[in-house]
Amino acid sequence: MSPTEPRPAQKPIAGVDFELDELDADEKVFLDFYRQVAVRDDMLLPLAEHHTADGVNSYYVLFDRTATWGRPGMPPYVAVHLQRNQETRTFGFEHDLLPLPAMAQSWLIHRNCPPDAISLNDELGPPPADEATRALERRLAGDGDHYGMGYSYTRDDPDDMVTVVALHALDERAPSPFRVVVEEVDTDTWTHTLREGGFATAGEALQWCEDRLTGTAGPLPPVRPAVSLTRPAAFPKGPALPPPGRSR
């Protein structure tokens, strides 16, 4: 898009009001926002949002409905933090793609969004099936910055709607230095469960994810205290697993 073309962010964005009509930005910021966020306009479903009283900061948890047609396994949630400068009438933004809504909440909370202000609208997605799911989601939202994400895969097959996420602890003293979090959606009851398992090595965590996606995984092992205080090895760079096929 050349600088002389109409600014696409000035058109309405269905379902999401980014409140940028009266603001401008330098060309790079504007184009980055359009290409990375607003280009999906009418396919973004707001699950939660919060705006500070002074109008400077806005926080969004968005579900990207285009993810189902994109690269297999890609994260479907978009966390967006908008920052407005009322004096210069400009804006800036940060965003990230994440596999679970609790991880999107965590990303925003650690950018100063009040935790109690970014609750999800359960009417816009399958609600938690049990208290174990709610408790783990609260912990992920609050402690998400304690872990780095090594791998994730989201499958939207109605016969097996599942997301697997492999995490590694940033604190070498954390119990079970590698974790797997798995979300499963029950399409009959339209609820979801979230469970967590602990692993001693990255390879074990990644292997469990692969086994779950191919239907051969056993139960998640419990989270256990780490037997060693040595820093866990990093996840390998590049694709950790061959991308499983997506059933349609």
C-alpha positions as CSV (number, residue, x, y, z in Angstrom):
1,M,0.0,0.0,0.0
2,S,1.5,3.4,-1.0
3,P,1.3,6.4,1.3
4,T,-1.2,8.1,-1.0
5,E,-3.8,5.3,-0.7
6,P,-6.7,5.8,1.7
7,R,-5.9,4.9,5.3
8,P,-7.7,1.6,6.0
9,A,-7.9,2.1,9.8
10,Q,-10.4,4.9,9.2
11,K,-13.0,2.4,8.0
12,P,-15.1,0.8,10.7
13,I,-13.7,-2.4,12.2
14,A,-16.7,-4.7,12.8
15,G,-17.0,-6.0,16.3
16,V,-14.0,-4.1,17.6
17,D,-13.8,-0.4,18.3
18,F,-10.2,0.6,18.5
19,E,-11.2,4.3,19.1
20,L,-8.6,5.7,16.7
21,D,-10.9,7.8,14.5
22,E,-9.5,11.1,15.9
23,L,-5.9,10.0,16.1
24,D,-3.1,9.8,13.6
25,A,0.3,8.0,13.6
26,D,3.5,8.1,11.7
27,E,3.2,6.1,8.5
28,K,5.2,3.1,9.8
29,V,3.1,2.8,12.9
30,F,-0.1,3.1,11.0
31,L,0.9,0.6,8.4
32,D,2.1,-1.9,11.0
33,F,-1.2,-1.6,12.9
34,Y,-3.2,-2.2,9.7
35,R,-1.1,-5.1,8.5
36,Q,-0.7,-6.8,11.9
37,V,-4.1,-6.2,13.5
38,A,-6.8,-4.2,11.6
39,V,-6.4,-6.1,8.3
40,R,-8.5,-8.9,9.8
41,D,-11.1,-6.3,10.8
42,D,-14.5,-8.1,10.6
43,M,-13.0,-11.4,11.6
44,L,-11.8,-10.3,15.1
45,L,-14.1,-11.2,17.9
46,P,-13.5,-9.2,21.2
47,L,-13.6,-11.6,24.1
48,A,-12.5,-8.9,26.6
49,E,-11.4,-5.3,26.6
50,H,-10.5,-2.6,29.1
51,H,-9.9,1.1,28.7
52,T,-8.3,3.3,31.3
53,A,-10.3,6.3,32.5
54,D,-7.9,8.8,31.0
55,G,-8.4,7.2,27.5
56,V,-4.6,6.6,27.1
57,N,-4.5,2.8,27.3
58,S,-6.8,0.1,25.8
59,Y,-6.3,-3.6,26.2
60,Y,-8.0,-6.3,24.1
61,V,-8.3,-10.1,24.0
62,L,-9.4,-10.9,20.5
63,F,-10.3,-14.2,18.8
64,D,-9.1,-14.3,15.2
65,R,-11.6,-16.3,13.2
66,T,-9.3,-16.3,10.2
67,A,-6.9,-18.6,12.1
68,T,-8.9,-21.7,11.0
69,W,-7.9,-21.0,7.4
70,G,-4.3,-20.1,8.1
71,R,-1.2,-22.1,8.8
72,P,-2.2,-25.3,10.6
73,G,-1.9,-25.1,14.3
74,M,-1.4,-21.3,14.5
75,P,-2.6,-19.5,17.6
76,P,-6.0,-18.0,17.3
77,Y,-5.9,-15.3,20.0
78,V,-4.6,-11.8,19.6
79,A,-3.6,-9.6,22.5
80,V,-3.5,-5.9,21.7
81,H,-2.3,-3.0,23.8
82,L,-3.0,0.5,22.4
83,Q,-1.4,3.6,23.7
84,R,-2.7,7.0,22.8
85,N,-1.0,10.3,23.2
86,Q,-3.8,12.9,23.6
87,E,-1.5,15.9,23.2
88,T,0.0,14.8,19.8
89,R,-3.1,12.9,18.8
90,T,-1.0,9.9,17.9
91,F,-1.0,6.3,18.9
92,G,1.3,3.3,19.3
93,F,0.6,-0.4,19.9
94,E,1.9,-3.8,20.9
95,H,0.4,-7.1,20.0
96,D,1.0,-10.8,20.2
97,L,-0.5,-14.1,18.9
98,L,-1.2,-16.6,21.7
99,P,-2.7,-20.1,21.8
100,L,-4.9,-19.7,25.0
101,P,-7.0,-16.8,26.2
102,A,-5.5,-17.0,29.6
103,M,-2.1,-16.4,28.0
104,A,-3.5,-13.3,26.2
105,Q,-4.8,-12.0,29.5
106,S,-1.4,-12.6,31.1
107,W,0.4,-10.7,28.3
108,L,-1.9,-7.7,28.9
109,I,-1.7,-7.9,32.7
110,H,2.0,-7.7,32.5
111,R,1.6,-4.5,30.5
112,N,-0.3,-2.9,33.4
113,C,-3.8,-4.0,32.6
114,P,-5.7,-4.5,35.9
115,P,-6.3,-8.3,36.3
116,D,-9.9,-7.9,37.4
117,A,-10.7,-5.7,34.3
118,I,-9.9,-8.1,31.6
119,S,-12.3,-11.0,32.4
120,L,-13.5,-13.0,29.4
121,N,-17.1,-13.0,28.2
122,D,-18.1,-16.6,28.6
123,E,-21.0,-16.1,26.2
124,L,-18.6,-15.7,23.3
125,G,-16.9,-19.1,23.8
126,P,-17.2,-22.4,25.6
127,P,-17.1,-21.7,29.4
128,P,-14.9,-23.6,31.8
129,A,-16.2,-27.1,32.6
130,D,-15.0,-27.2,36.2
131,E,-13.2,-25.5,39.0
132,A,-9.8,-27.1,38.1
133,T,-10.0,-25.3,34.8
134,R,-10.9,-22.0,36.3
135,A,-8.1,-22.3,38.9
136,L,-5.4,-23.1,36.2
137,E,-6.6,-20.3,34.0
138,R,-6.3,-17.8,36.9
139,R,-2.8,-19.0,37.6
140,L,-1.8,-18.8,33.9
141,A,-3.2,-15.3,33.7
142,G,-1.3,-14.2,36.8
143,D,1.9,-16.1,36.5
144,G,2.3,-16.4,32.7
145,D,5.5,-14.3,32.7
146,H,7.2,-17.1,34.7
147,Y,7.2,-19.3,31.7
148,G,8.4,-19.1,28.1
149,M,6.4,-20.8,25.3
150,G,8.4,-23.4,23.3
151,Y,5.6,-24.9,21.2
152,S,1.9,-24.7,20.6
153,Y,-0.6,-26.3,18.2
154,T,-4.4,-25.6,17.9
155,R,-6.7,-28.1,16.2
156,D,-10.2,-27.0,15.4
157,D,-11.5,-30.3,14.2
158,P,-15.1,-30.6,15.7
159,D,-14.3,-34.3,16.6
160,D,-11.2,-33.3,18.6
161,M,-10.9,-29.6,19.4
162,V,-7.7,-29.3,21.3
163,T,-4.8,-27.0,22.0
164,V,-1.5,-28.2,23.3
165,V,1.2,-25.7,24.7
166,A,4.7,-26.6,25.9
167,L,6.2,-24.2,28.3
168,H,9.6,-23.9,30.1
169,A,10.1,-22.3,33.4
170,L,12.2,-19.1,33.5
171,D,13.1,-19.8,37.1
172,E,15.6,-22.7,37.4
173,R,14.2,-23.5,40.9
174,A,10.6,-24.0,39.6
175,P,9.0,-27.4,40.0
176,S,8.8,-29.5,36.8
177,P,10.9,-27.1,34.7
178,F,8.9,-28.1,31.5
179,R,5.1,-28.0,31.5
180,V,2.4,-29.0,29.0
181,V,-1.0,-27.3,29.1
182,V,-3.8,-28.9,27.2
183,E,-7.2,-27.4,26.5
184,E,-10.0,-29.7,25.2
185,V,-13.4,-28.5,24.0
186,D,-16.4,-30.7,24.5
187,T,-18.6,-29.9,21.5
188,D,-21.6,-31.7,23.0
189,T,-21.7,-29.7,26.3
190,W,-20.0,-26.7,24.7
191,T,-17.5,-26.4,27.6
192,H,-13.8,-26.7,27.9
193,T,-11.3,-28.2,30.3
194,L,-7.7,-27.1,30.9
195,R,-5.1,-29.4,32.4
196,E,-1.4,-29.3,33.1
197,G,1.4,-31.8,33.3
198,G,5.0,-31.6,34.4
199,F,8.1,-32.9,32.6
200,A,11.8,-33.1,33.3
201,T,13.0,-32.4,29.8
202,A,11.9,-30.4,26.7
203,G,12.0,-33.6,24.6
204,E,9.5,-35.3,26.9
205,A,7.1,-32.4,26.9
206,L,7.2,-32.1,23.1
207,Q,6.8,-35.8,22.7
208,W,3.6,-35.8,24.8
209,C,2.3,-33.0,22.6
210,E,2.9,-35.0,19.5
211,D,1.3,-38.1,21.0
212,R,-1.8,-36.1,22.0
213,L,-2.2,-34.8,18.5
214,T,-1.8,-38.3,17.0
215,G,-4.2,-39.8,19.6
216,T,-1.6,-41.9,21.4
217,A,-0.8,-39.9,24.5
218,G,-1.2,-41.3,28.0
219,P,-2.3,-39.3,31.0
220,L,-0.5,-36.1,31.7
221,P,2.2,-36.7,34.4
222,P,1.7,-34.7,37.6
223,V,3.7,-31.5,38.2
224,R,6.6,-32.6,40.5
225,P,9.4,-30.7,42.3
226,A,12.5,-30.3,40.2
227,V,15.2,-32.8,41.2
228,S,18.0,-30.5,40.0
229,L,18.7,-26.8,40.3
230,T,20.6,-26.6,37.1
231,R,19.1,-24.4,34.5
232,P,16.9,-26.4,32.1
233,A,18.0,-26.7,28.5
234,A,16.3,-24.4,26.0
235,F,13.8,-25.7,23.5
236,P,15.4,-26.4,20.1
237,K,15.2,-23.6,17.7
238,G,13.0,-24.0,14.6
239,P,10.0,-26.4,14.3
240,A,10.2,-28.7,17.3
241,L,7.7,-31.1,15.7
242,P,6.5,-31.9,12.2
243,P,3.2,-30.1,11.9
244,P,0.4,-32.7,12.3
245,G,-2.2,-32.8,9.6
246,R,-5.5,-31.0,10.3
247,S,-8.7,-32.9,10.0
248,R,-11.5,-31.1,8.4
